[in-house]
Amino acid sequence: MSDDRRLEPGTGNAPASPEREWTFMVYLAGDNNLEHFGREDLQEMKEVGSTSEVAIVAQFDRMQEGATRRYYLRQGTTLEEDEVGPPLGETNTGDPGELVHFLAWATATYPAKRYALVLWNHGTGWKEDDVYKVSQRLKIQASQLQERRLRDIAESISQAKRPPLFLTPVHAIFARGIAYDDTSQDFLDNAELKRALSCSLLLAGIPQLDLLGFDACLMNMIEVAYQVKDFVSYLVGSEETEPGGGWPYTAILQELVNRPQMQGDELAHTIVQKFLEAYSEEETLTQSALDLSQIPLVAEAINALCAYVLENPDECELIIGRAARRAQKFSDPDYRDLYDFCRLVYQYADKVPALQERAQAVMETLWPPEEGRLVIAEGHKGYRMRQVYGVSIYFPQYEMSPFYKRLDFASETLWDDMLHQLFGI
């Protein structure tokens, strides 16, 4: 290699180096209809390749071969030459144990000062409705769900006497899901993600991941951020669905290799910037970076807002409902941009100054993107995304999902209580 920082080709194993700055880990759940995008993204990573200061490693569960492989990705080699160890056989990316094993292997084999983990797959935000149970009852292959028209699917669900819960989010749920594995008919829910991160970091003796990225759809929600706040410094993802090409790994990793001393917040900014640069103005997309150390302040401000609504329902409920209806929505219409929701609450509460004050307090914890705010970087494209500010929240159109109460955010804040009051539950 012409660059003397790069490791010479060999077995694919890198010598343990306490001087390595970053280990960039990508967990590709490709046992579904995104498999071909996974191989393309691995090739993008190889365009840059690992160096003595940055290790780029991946685990890829494929559908066609029925085998999972691990890679130490290098420039100038074939993907097959980058395989580390024998194939793992058929694995279930929806099993948190598989994520634990991958993180344990990557951090032990390629120790570094800082770690980034990217979860690559579909995404549905916090929602944990089991798409496989739905598809089994409907006799639909999960990988074919995207090819079915929304009207047909919703009609089938209605005829199958599914509860109304599944009608509203059907498009987003069927289009996306975090770490969905079609062969194993399983997926990684938010509680399992939290357990996997906790166990992995404990085994590795690492206090936190410097960055957790979701190369997936709809994942930058306050609920998801709250779930992983104790294990991650910075979170990067999208409030909206992502284009099939996902992250531009070559551009992102080239910046990291060029400046391996960058900190977690710098890498988070870089991902947002490169993602926006990779797509035309005609695309509809979002990307943002969150500083999870700010989550307690955000939760405190949300609690104050919710407490006032709970104590003063007569003067607040119409304002809250009106703001929710008009706030920025996404492909899952149960998700609202949190800042835009509070902006509208402030606007409509001109005769309720105490509610205005609390809405303003939430807004100040979120925006503008800078140090001391939850959102530290944000970008969006497309006319439909004009009121996007970096983080969304659950506010259902019609009724509450029974799954919501399982989230830490729902059980530890008053948002769930406020929603139940508004929906008369």
C-alpha positions in Angstrom: 0.0 0.0 0.0 1.2 3.5 -0.7 -0.1 4.8 2.6 2.3 3.5 5.3 -0.5 3.7 7.9 -2.4 0.9 6.2 -2.0 -2.7 7.3 -0.5 -5.1 4.8 -2.8 -7.8 3.4 -2.8 -11.1 5.3 -5.2 -13.3 7.2 -7.6 -10.4 7.9 -6.6 -10.3 11.6 -5.2 -7.0 12.9 -2.6 -7.0 15.7 -3.9 -5.7 18.9 -2.8 -2.1 19.1 -3.5 0.2 22.1 -2.6 3.1 19.8 -5.6 2.5 17.5 -7.9 5.5 17.7 -11.2 3.9 16.4 -12.9 0.6 15.8 -15.8 1.1 13.5 -18.2 -1.8 13.8 -21.1 -2.5 11.4 -23.8 -5.1 12.3 -25.5 -5.9 9.0 -28.8 -7.7 9.4 -29.1 -8.7 5.7 -31.2 -11.8 6.0 -34.1 -10.0 4.3 -34.8 -8.0 1.1 -31.9 -5.6 1.8 -29.2 -8.2 1.3 -27.8 -6.7 -2.0 -27.5 -3.3 -0.4 -25.4 -4.9 2.4 -22.8 -6.2 0.0 -22.7 -2.8 -1.8 -22.1 -1.1 1.5 -19.3 -3.5 2.4 -17.6 -2.6 -0.9 -18.0 1.1 0.0 -16.2 0.5 3.2 -13.5 -1.4 1.4 -12.9 1.7 -0.8 -11.3 3.2 2.3 -10.2 0.2 4.2 -8.8 -0.3 7.7 -5.6 1.4 8.8 -3.3 1.1 11.8 -5.4 3.8 13.5 -8.9 2.8 12.4 -10.2 -0.7 12.2 -13.3 -1.3 10.1 -15.1 -4.5 10.9 -18.4 -6.0 10.0 -20.7 -9.0 10.6 -23.0 -9.8 7.7 -26.0 -12.2 7.9 -27.1 -13.0 4.4 -30.3 -14.6 3.1 -29.0 -16.4 0.0 -26.1 -18.4 1.5 -27.7 -19.1 4.9 -24.4 -18.1 6.5 -23.0 -15.2 8.6 -19.5 -13.9 8.0 -17.2 -11.5 9.8 -14.9 -9.1 8.1 -11.9 -7.0 8.7 -12.3 -4.7 5.8 -9.2 -3.6 3.8 -8.5 -1.7 0.7 -7.2 -3.5 -2.4 -8.5 -7.0 -1.5 -11.6 -9.0 -2.3 -14.3 -9.3 0.2 -13.7 -13.0 0.5 -10.0 -12.3 1.5 -11.3 -10.0 4.3 -13.2 -12.8 6.0 -12.0 -13.4 9.6 -12.4 -16.9 10.8 -14.8 -19.5 9.3 -18.4 -18.7 8.5 -20.7 -18.6 11.6 -23.5 -20.6 9.9 -27.1 -19.4 10.1 -27.5 -16.8 12.8 -30.5 -14.8 14.0 -29.8 -11.0 14.0 -33.0 -10.6 16.0 -31.3 -12.4 18.9 -29.6 -9.9 21.3 -27.0 -12.6 22.0 -25.7 -12.4 18.4 -25.1 -8.7 18.8 -23.3 -9.3 22.1 -21.1 -11.9 20.5 -20.2 -9.6 17.6 -19.4 -6.7 19.9 -17.4 -8.9 22.2 -15.4 -10.2 19.3 -14.8 -6.8 17.7 -13.7 -5.0 20.9 -11.4 -7.9 22.0 -9.8 -8.4 18.6 -9.5 -4.8 17.6 -9.2 -2.7 20.8 -9.2 1.0 20.4 -9.6 4.3 22.3 -13.1 4.9 20.8 -15.8 2.7 19.4 -18.6 3.3 16.9 -21.4 0.7 16.3 -23.7 0.9 13.3 -26.9 -1.1 13.3 -27.7 -1.7 9.6 -31.2 -2.8 8.5 -34.7 -1.6 8.3 -36.1 0.5 11.2 -39.5 1.3 12.7 -38.5 3.7 15.5 -39.6 2.4 18.9 -42.4 0.2 17.5 -42.2 -3.5 18.4 -45.3 -4.8 16.8 -44.2 -8.2 15.6 -44.5 -8.1 11.8 -43.7 -11.8 11.5 -46.7 -12.8 13.5 -48.8 -10.6 11.3 -47.3 -11.9 8.1 -47.7 -15.5 9.2 -51.4 -15.0 9.8 -51.7 -13.4 6.4 -49.4 -16.0 4.8 -47.2 -13.2 3.4 -43.4 -13.6 3.1 -41.8 -10.8 5.2 -39.4 -10.0 2.4 -42.4 -9.5 0.0 -44.2 -7.1 2.3 -42.8 -4.0 0.6 -44.2 -5.2 -2.7 -47.7 -5.3 -1.4 -49.9 -2.3 -1.7 -50.8 -0.6 1.6 -54.5 -0.8 0.8 -54.3 -4.5 0.2 -52.3 -5.2 3.3 -54.5 -3.1 5.5 -57.6 -4.8 4.0 -56.1 -8.2 4.6 -55.4 -7.3 8.2 -58.9 -6.0 8.7 -60.3 -9.3 7.3 -58.0 -11.3 9.6 -59.6 -9.4 12.6 -56.3 -7.9 13.7 -56.7 -5.2 16.3 -56.9 -1.6 14.9 -53.4 -1.0 16.3 -51.9 -2.5 13.2 -53.8 -0.4 10.7 -52.3 3.0 11.4 -48.5 2.0 11.3 -48.9 -0.8 8.7 -46.8 0.9 6.0 -43.9 1.8 8.3 -43.9 -1.5 10.2 -44.0 -3.6 7.0 -41.5 -1.5 5.2 -38.9 -1.4 8.1 -37.9 -3.1 11.3 -34.6 -3.0 13.3 -32.4 -6.1 12.7 -35.2 -8.1 11.1 -34.2 -11.6 10.2 -36.6 -13.3 7.7 -35.1 -16.8 8.1 -35.4 -16.7 11.9 -38.6 -14.7 11.8 -37.3 -12.5 14.6 -36.2 -8.9 15.2 -34.3 -6.9 17.8 -36.6 -4.8 19.9 -35.6 -1.8 22.1 -35.4 -3.7 25.3 -33.2 -6.3 23.7 -30.9 -3.6 22.2 -30.5 -2.1 25.7 -29.6 -5.5 27.2 -27.2 -6.3 24.4 -25.3 -3.0 24.8 -25.2 -3.3 28.6 -23.8 -6.9 28.5 -21.3 -6.1 25.7 -19.9 -3.1 27.4 -19.6 -4.9 30.7 -17.7 -7.8 29.1 -15.4 -5.4 27.2 -14.8 -3.1 30.2 -15.9 -0.1 28.2 -18.1 2.5 29.9 -19.9 3.7 26.7 -19.9 3.5 23.0 -18.7 6.8 21.6 -21.3 6.6 18.8 -24.3 4.5 17.9 -25.5 4.9 14.4 -28.8 3.6 12.8 -28.4 3.1 9.1 -32.1 2.4 9.1 -35.4 4.3 9.0 -37.3 6.3 11.6 -34.9 5.6 14.5 -34.0 9.1 15.8 -36.8 9.2 18.4 -36.7 10.4 21.9 -37.9 7.0 23.0 -35.0 5.2 21.3 -32.5 7.7 22.5 -33.8 7.3 26.1 -33.5 3.5 25.9 -29.8 3.6 25.1 -28.7 6.8 27.0 -26.7 5.0 29.6 -24.5 3.2 27.1 -24.0 5.6 24.2 -22.5 9.1 24.0 -23.8 10.2 20.6 -26.6 8.8 18.5 -27.0 9.3 14.7 -30.0 8.4 12.6 -33.0 9.6 10.7 -36.5 10.7 11.8 -37.8 9.7 8.3 -37.3 6.7 6.1 -33.9 6.4 4.4 -33.1 5.9 0.7 -32.1 2.3 -0.1 -28.5 3.3 -0.5 -28.3 4.3 3.1 -25.2 5.9 4.5 -22.3 6.9 2.1 -19.7 4.8 3.9 -16.8 5.7 1.6 -17.2 9.4 2.3 -17.7 9.0 6.0 -14.8 6.6 6.6 -12.5 8.6 4.4 -13.0 11.5 6.8 -12.4 9.2 9.8 -9.2 7.7 8.3 -8.0 11.2 7.4 -8.6 12.5 10.9 -8.6 9.5 13.2 -8.2 11.7 16.3 -11.7 13.1 15.9 -14.0 12.7 18.9 -17.4 11.1 18.9 -19.2 14.4 18.3 -17.0 15.2 15.3 -17.8 11.8 13.8 -21.5 12.4 14.4 -21.3 15.7 12.6 -19.4 14.1 9.8 -22.0 11.4 9.2 -24.8 13.9 9.1 -22.9 16.1 6.7 -21.8 13.3 4.3 -25.3 11.8 4.3 -26.9 15.0 3.2 -24.2 15.6 0.6 -24.7 12.1 -0.9 -28.3 12.8 -2.1 -29.9 15.2 -4.4 -32.3 18.0 -3.4 -35.2 16.0 -4.9 -34.8 13.4 -2.2 -37.0 13.3 0.9 -34.7 12.5 3.9 -33.5 13.6 7.3 -30.4 12.9 9.4 -29.4 14.1 12.8 -27.0 13.6 15.7 -27.9 13.6 19.3 -25.9 14.2 22.4 -27.4 11.7 24.9 -25.8 13.4 27.9 -28.6 15.9 27.5 -31.4 13.4 27.7 -32.1 14.0 31.5 -32.6 17.7 30.9 -35.0 17.0 28.0 -36.9 14.4 30.0 -37.2 16.9 32.9 -38.6 19.6 30.6 -41.1 17.1 29.0 -42.2 16.0 32.5 -42.9 19.7 33.4 -45.0 20.1 30.3 -46.9 16.9 30.8 -47.5 17.6 34.5 -49.2 20.9 33.7 -51.4 19.3 31.0 -52.4 16.5 33.5 -53.2 19.1 36.2 -55.1 21.5 33.8 -56.8 19.3 31.2 -59.7 21.7 30.4 -57.4 24.5 29.2 -54.7 22.3 27.7 -56.2 19.4 25.9 -57.5 21.2 22.8 -54.1 23.0 22.4 -52.2 19.8 22.7 -54.4 18.0 20.2 -54.3 20.8 17.7 -50.5 21.0 17.9 -50.2 17.2 17.5 -52.4 17.2 14.4 -50.4 19.9 12.7 -46.9 19.0 13.8 -44.4 17.6 11.3 -45.2 13.9 10.6 -43.2 11.2 9.0 -43.9 8.0 7.0 -45.3 6.5 10.2 -48.0 9.1 11.0 -47.8 8.3 14.7 -44.4 10.0 14.9 -44.2 13.8 15.3 -41.1 16.1 15.4 -40.8 16.9 19.1 -39.5 20.5 18.6 -42.2 21.3 16.0 -44.9 19.9 18.3 -43.7 22.2 21.1 -43.4 25.1 18.7 -47.1 24.8 17.9 -48.1 24.3 21.5 -46.3 27.6 22.2 -48.1 29.2 19.3 -51.6 28.0 20.2 -51.2 28.6 24.0 -51.1 32.4 23.7 -53.8 32.6 26.4 -52.1 30.0 28.7 -48.7 31.5 29.5 -47.8 28.7 31.9 -48.2 26.1 29.1 -46.2 28.4 26.7 -43.4 28.6 29.3 -43.2 24.8 29.5 -43.3 24.3 25.8 -40.5 26.8 25.4 -38.4 25.0 28.0 -38.6 21.8 26.0 -37.6 23.6 22.8 -34.6 25.1 24.5 -33.2 21.7 25.4 -33.4 20.6 21.7 -32.5 23.4 19.3 -30.6 25.1 17.8 -27.9 22.4 17.1 -25.0 23.2 19.4 -23.2 22.1 22.5 -25.6 21.9 25.4 -28.6 20.8 23.3 -29.8 17.3 22.5 -29.6 17.9 18.8 -26.0 18.8 17.8 -26.3 18.4 14.1 -29.3 18.2 11.7 -30.1 18.3 8.0 -33.0 17.5 5.8 -34.2 17.6 2.2 -37.6 17.6 0.6 -40.7 19.8 0.8 -42.5 17.4 3.2 -39.6 17.7 5.7 -39.5 21.4 6.0 -40.4 21.4 9.8 -37.9 18.9 10.9 -35.6 19.6 13.9 -33.8 16.4 14.6 -35.8 14.2 17.0 -39.3 12.7 16.9 -41.7 11.4 19.5 -44.7 9.1 19.6 -48.2 10.8 19.4 -50.7 8.3 17.9 -53.4 9.5 15.5 -56.1 7.3 16.9 -55.3 5.1 19.9 -52.4 4.0 22.1 -50.3 1.0 21.3 -50.2 -1.5 24.2 -46.5 -2.0 23.4 -45.6 1.6 24.3 -45.7 1.1 28.0 -42.7 -1.4 27.8 -40.3 1.4 27.0 -38.2 3.1 29.6 -39.3 6.5 28.4 -42.9 5.6 28.8 -42.4 4.2 32.3 -40.1 6.9 33.6 -41.7 10.0 32.2 -45.2 11.5 32.2 -45.5 11.5 28.4 -47.3 8.1 28.5 -49.6 9.4 31.3 -50.5 12.5 29.3 -51.3 10.4 26.2 -53.5 8.1 28.1 -55.4 11.1 29.5 -55.8 12.6 26.1 -57.1 9.3 24.7 -59.4 8.8 27.6 -57.7 5.6 28.8 
